Amino acid sequence: MELDIQAERAGGACVVTVAGEVDVYTSPALKARLVEEIEGGCDRLVVVLDGVGFIDSSGLGVLVGALRRMKERGDDLRIVCAREQVLKIFRITGLDKVFHIVSTIGEAQAV
């Protein structure tokens, strides 16, 4: 399955909306887009995963790398996801304690 990645600036944040499956084949495209947004001066990055049906360890690695880049700059990364099957992966790996995960874009944009 292909990965669809859309990016926009909204409410002072860079919002990257992802749909499809994030796996070893598609995660390089996600990494490239997130790096592009971060290097483009984004100080708050919101990654919307509501359209993601599956994410594997390579996809999680891309998100961890983006979080690390943002924190090194003193910036913020938040994840929007209400899909239980994706949230379960974050819980199993313990990454729900690492990422700021919220249910809506409005929550992610709140300071």
C-alpha positions, 0 to 999 in steps of 0.5 A: 500500500502506498503512503500519502503524506500531506503537509500544511501550516496551521495555527502556528504548527506544521501539520503532517497528515499521514495515510496508509501503511508506515513500514520499511518500504514507506518510512523513508518517504515519511522521514524525508518529509518530516526532515523537510518540515523540521529543517524548514523552520517548523517549531511545532510539528504535529503528525496526524496518524488517524489515516494510518492502518499499520506502523512497524518499527521502522516507522516508529524509528522515523518518529523517534528520530523526528522527535529527537531532532525537534527536542535538540532544537528546543521545539515540540512534536505531537502526535494526533491519533485516535486509532486504537490499533496504532495506539496499541503499538505505541503502548506495547513499545512504551512510546506512549510515554515518550510522545505527546499523543492526543486525539485531535488536531485542536489538542495538539495545537493547544500550548 
